[in-house]
Amino acid sequence: MMKFMLMMMFMIPLCFMKNFFWLVQMMLMLMMMMMMNFSINISSFCNLSYMFGCDMISYGLILLSIWISFLMIMASESLYKNKFYEKMFLMNVILLLMLLYMTFSVMNLFMFYLFFEGSLIPTLMLIIGWGYQPERIQAGMYLLFYTLFVSLPLLLGIFFIFNEMNCMMIYFLKFYNFNMFILYFSMVMAFLVKMPMYFVHLWLPKAHVEAPISGSMILAAIMLKLGGYGLLRILVFLQEVNLKLNIIWIIISLIGGFYISLKCFCQVDMKSLIAYSSVAHMSIVIGGIMTMNYWGFMGAYVLMLGHGLCSSGMFCLSNINYERINSRSLFLNSGMMNFMPSMSLWWFLFMSSNMAAPPSLNLMGEISLINSLISWSYLSMLMLMFISFFSAGYSLYLFSYTQHGKYNLGIFSFYGGFSREYLMLMLHWLPLNMLILKVDYSMIWF
């Protein structure tokens, strides 16, 4: 695992060389290819070096992190064109990738906490440094304080575990069972805020709307998954108390997912709508993880990967429109099919994946999660029905509003999509829909 770490460290000087913007991107692509050829043990931790190791959960999320970082640079060509601190931007992306890589691969609980919280700093820099509106400072503060408020209890919980067990290795902790309410709440809340769960989700739409395209991509694709990853890791040794209390989280998630789905229909900002749809999808993931059964864990993992690719692609689409029209308002972005008919196809493909149409990973994940939640209680069927129905509803609402109708006569001149943009969208869409052929790797390893 350390060889990839060193590779990323040695990429930092490349960021500051003249005309090396695309070379750094190609290096990330090379790293992705090397990682895909990694030998991996499907049932346990492998490739151990120092405190780093890799199992199937880590592996999928590390691949996703590298892939999205590669696409973030591709989406941020306007920074390079306008020479807007593009070297600092590249360094920020590499630092963020290093922190995410370490978060997913480290096996020590305290080091996991360190990198988990550390990934907040480059994200904050992205939002405040390259965001659009003056409100980005407020959005950054929301992000920071929501996360920091629950991170101290997590740290204290980790210290308590070390004090009790004299051991911090995530792998060994699975042999223990802590039946303690306060420990459980202090450990779980940090990840639920990161997910984000309904009630503590307010930082997410703000951060998304103010962030640049690269910030939105990494927030949607990876930062939300940190919460899910943390839950999958810590619920292993908090099983007993979780089985008593999981009804709280499942009820909040299901009802919250329903409310947020309704909220999506009220949005007039494209980015805001996509951000709220992320909260709705993550609510089902929280529900699935909290049921503590096989279907739930597998479905959560698959839906996290699928949602990462799909949501990131949708933010790219909204940014492509924003670069043309300089507005993200649905009213000004209508009738796009007249201007960019080819882009309309990509809108359709991503919207269909977002509503979990086959053959996307989202479908596989949602089927497993629906299985797990209905096996937990038949009553959850009602809310799941609404969430699934409305997810199709707001996807179609966004598609029909942006693509059909009269176009805005205020648009003076216009230009179609670049090959870079089509390539970027294809690199989101292909893994999202082709990985279904290898879904056994995601579903049978646990």
N, C-alpha and C positions, 0 to 999 in steps of 0.2 A: 504493500500500500504506500510505502514511503517514496517509491520511485515516481509516482504521479505527483506527490506533494512537492518533490524537488523540481520536477518539470515545471510546475506552476510557479515556483519561486524564481526559477531562472527565466521565466517569461516576463517578469516584471521589468527588467532593464530594456527589453525589446519595445515595451510600450512607449519609451521616451525617445526612440530613434526616429529619424525623419522618414516619412512615407512608409511606416511599418504598420499602419492601421489594419490593412487586410492580411498582413502576414500573421499578426497575432490571432486573427480569426482562423486562419488556416492551421495554425498550431493547435488551436482548440479542437479543430476537426480531426487532426492527426491523433490527439489524445483520446478523442472519442473512439476512433477506430481501434486504438491500442486497448482501451478499456473493454470494448466489445469482444476482443479476443482473449480476455482474461479467463483463466480457468477458475471455475467457481464450484464449490461444494454445495449442493442444493439443500442439504439438511442441517448444516452447522456452520459455525464461523470458520473462515479459511483465509489464506494469504496473510497470516499474522506477522506484523513487524512492529516492534516497540509496543505502543498501546493501541495500534490500529488493526482492525480486522474487517472482514466483510462477510455478511451473509446475504440471503436473497433479498431481504427488505432493503438493506443498505445499497446493494448492487443496483437495483432498479432506480432508486432515488438519486444515486451518484450519476448514473448514466443520464437521467433527466436533467440534473443540474448542469452537466457539461454541455449537453445538447442545447439547453435554453440559453446558456451563456454565449454559446457560439451564435445563436440566432439573435440574441440581444445586440451584438455588435453589427450584425447584418441589418437589423432594423434601424440602427442609429446612424445611418449614412449622413443625415442632415447635419449632425455634429461635425463630421469630418469635412463636409462641404463648406460649412460656415466657419470652420476652424474654431469651434467653441470649446476650448479646453479638452480637445479630444484625447490628448495623452493622459491627462488626469482621469478621464472617463475610463480609458482602457485599464489603467492601474486599479481603479475602483472595482471594475468588473472582475479582474483577476483575484483581488483580495477577497471579494465576496465569494467567489467560487472556491477559494482555498478554505475559507471558514465553513462553507456548506459541506465541502468534501470531508473536512475533519469532523464536523458534527455527525454526519451519517456513518463515518467509519470508526470513530473512536469507541473504545469498549469500556472506558472508565467513566463512571457516572458524573464525577465532578468535572472532568475535562469536557464531557458532553454539555454540561451546564454552561461552561465557559464559552464554548464555541457557539452554542445555541443563542446565548445573549449577545455574543460578539458580532454575529451576522446582522444584528440590528444596526450597527454603526455605518457600514458601507451603504446599507439601504437608505438610511437617513441622509447620508451624503448625496446619494442619487436624487432623492426627492427634493432636498433643499437646494442642491447645486444646479440641477438641470431641469427642475420642474418649470411649469408655465406661469401660473398666477401667483400673486403675492400671498394668497392663503396657504401656500405650501409650507410656510413656517408653522402655521396652526396645525396643519395635517401632520407635520413631523412631530409636533408636541403630542398630539393625540396618540400617534403610533408609539412614541417613546414611553409616555406615562401609563398607557393601558398595559404595555408589556412589563414595564419595570415594577408596577404596583404588585403584580403577582409573582415576580421573579425572586424576591427576597424570601417568601415562604418556601419556594422550591429549593433554594439554597440551604435554608435551615433544615428542611426535610432530608436533603442529601447528607448533611452533616450528622443528623440524628441516625440515619441508616449506618453511616460509617462508625459512629460511636457504638451502635449495637452489635455490628457484625464484623468490624475490623476488615471490611472488604468492600470494594467499590466496583468490582468488575460486573458489568451488566449480565454476563453469561452465568456467573455463579449465583447471582441474587435470585435466579429463578427457582432455586431450591428452598428459598425461604418464603414465609407467608406472614405479612404484617397485618394484623387485624386491629388497626388503629384509625379512628375517624379523622382526627386532626391531621395526622400524617397524610392520610389519603387526600383530604381537601387541599392541603398545601402542595402536594405533588401534582394533582390533576388540574388545578385551576390554571396554572401557567400555560399548559398545553391547550386547554379549552379556549383561552383568550387568543392564543396564536391561531387557532383553527379557522375562523373565529366562531364561537358559539353565539346563538341569539342572546341578546341582552349585553354582550360585551363585544359586539361586532362593529360599533360605531366608528372605530378607527379605520376600518378597511375601505369603505366607500370614499372617505375623505382622502386617504393616502393614494388610492387608485386615481382619483380624479385629478389630483395635483401632480402626480408623478409623471416623469417623461415616459415615453413608450418602453424603454428598457426597464425602468423601475416597475411599471405595471406588469411587464412580462415576468420578471423575477418574483414579484410579490404574489402574483396569481399562481405561477407554476411551482415555486419552491417554498416560499415562506409559509404558505398555508399548510404545506405538507410536513413542515417541521413539527407542528402540533400533533398531527396524526402519527408521525414516526415516534414521537416521545410517548404518546399514549400506548402504542403497540409495545413499546419497551418496558414501561413501568407497570402496566396493569398485570404483567406476568407475576409480580410478587405482591400485588395488592388485590388478588382475586377475591378473597373471602369478603372483604369489606365492600368491594365493588358490586358483588352480587346482591348485597343488601341495599345499596344506594343507587344502582344504575337506573332505576325507574325515574329518578329526578332528571337526569341528563337526557334520557330518551324522550320524556314528555316535553321538556324545554325544546329539544332539537326538532321534534316532529311538528309541534305547534308553531315554533319559530320559523321553520322551513316553509310552512304554509303561509304565514304572515308575510315573510320576505318575498315569496312568490307573487303575492298580491301587490306588494310594494313595487315590484319590477314593472307592473303595468302603469305606474304613476310617473315613471322616470321620463325626463325629456333630454337627458344627456346620455349619449351612447355608452360612454365609459362607465357611467354610474350604473346603468342597467346591467352591463356585463359583470360589474363588481358585485351587485346585489344577487345576481344569479349564482355567483361563486359561493356566497353565503348559504344559499338554498341547497346547493349540491353538497357542501361540506356538512350541513346539518344531517343529511342522511348518513354520511361517513361516520360522524360522531355516534349516531344511533347504532350503526352496525358494529362499531368497535365496542360500545358499551354492553351489547348483548352477550359478549364474551363467548361467542361460539365460532366454529370453524368458518362457516359461510360469511359471518360478519367480518372477521379479520381479513379473509381473502378478498372479499368484495371491497373493503375499505382500501386495501393496497391497490387493487386494479383501478378503482375509480379515482384514486389520487393520481395515478400515472395518467389516466385518460383525461381527467379534468385539467391537469397541468398543461398538456399539449393543446387541448381544445380551447381553454380559456386564454392562453397565451396567443394562439392564432387569432382569436376574436379581437383581442386588444390590438394586434397588428393591423387587422382590417379597419378598425375604427381610426387608427392612426393614419392609415393610408388616405382615408377620407379627410381627416383633419388637415393633413399636409396640402390637400387640394383646395379646401374650402375655408380653412382657418376657423372652423367652428365644429363643435361636436354635437350641436343641437339637432335633434331628430327632425325639427321643422325645416331647417336649412339643408339637411342632407337627404331630402326625399328625391325620388326620381333618378337615382344614380344609374339605373339600368340604361338610360339614354346616353350617359357619358362613358361609362366603363362596363360594357356588356360582359367582358371576360371576367371582370372582378365580381360580377353578379353571381357567377358560377361558384366562386370561392365562398362568397357569403352564404350561398345555399348549402354548400358542403359542410361548412363549420356550424351553421345553425342546426342542420340535421344531426350532426354529431352531438351538439349541445343538448338536444332533446332525446339523446340516447337512442338514435336510430341505428340499426345494424349497418355495416359490420364494425362499429366503433367500440373501443375499449369501454366507453361509458355504459354501453348496453350490458356488457358482461358484468361490470361492477354493480350496476343498479339491480340486475336480476339477482345477484348473490345477496345484496343488502336487503332487498325486499324479502327474499327467502328467510334471511336471518331474523329480520324484525317481525315477520308474521309468525315464525316459529316461536318467537319470544312471547308475542301476544296477538291474538286475532284482531284486537281493537286498533292496533297500529295500522291496519289495512286502510282505514278511513283517511287518515292524514297522508299516507303514502300515495293513495289514489289521487288526492288533490295535488300533492307536490309533483307527481309525474305528469299529470294533466296540464298543470300550469307551466311546467318547464317547457312543454311543447308550445303552450300559449304565448309566453313572452318571447320565445325564440322566433315564432312566426310573426309576432307583432314587430319585433326589431327588423326582421328581414323585409316584411311587406312595406313597412314605413320608410325604410331607407332606399329600397330598390324600385318601388312602384310609385305611381302618383305623378303630380306635376313637379317639374324641377324648379329650383329657385332662380328666378329671372335676374337676380342680383349677381349671378356668376358671370364674370366678364370674359375670362378665357379659361381654358381647361386643357389638361393633358392626360393621356391614359396611363395604365400601369407600366412600371419598368420590369424588365426581366428579373432584376434583383428581388422585387417584391413578390413576383409569382414564384420564384424559387424558394423564397422564405416561407411562403404559405404552403408550398408543396412539402417542404421539410417538416412543417408542423403536421400536415394532414396524413402523409404516408405512414409514419410510425403509429399514429393514432388509430388508423384503420387496418394496417397490415399486421400489427402485433396480435390481433385476434387469432391469427393462424398459429401463434406460439403461446396461446393463453395457458396451456398446461404448465408452463414454467412459473406463471404467476399464481396458479391456483392449487398446485398439488404438492408444494414443497414444505408446507407448514408442519 
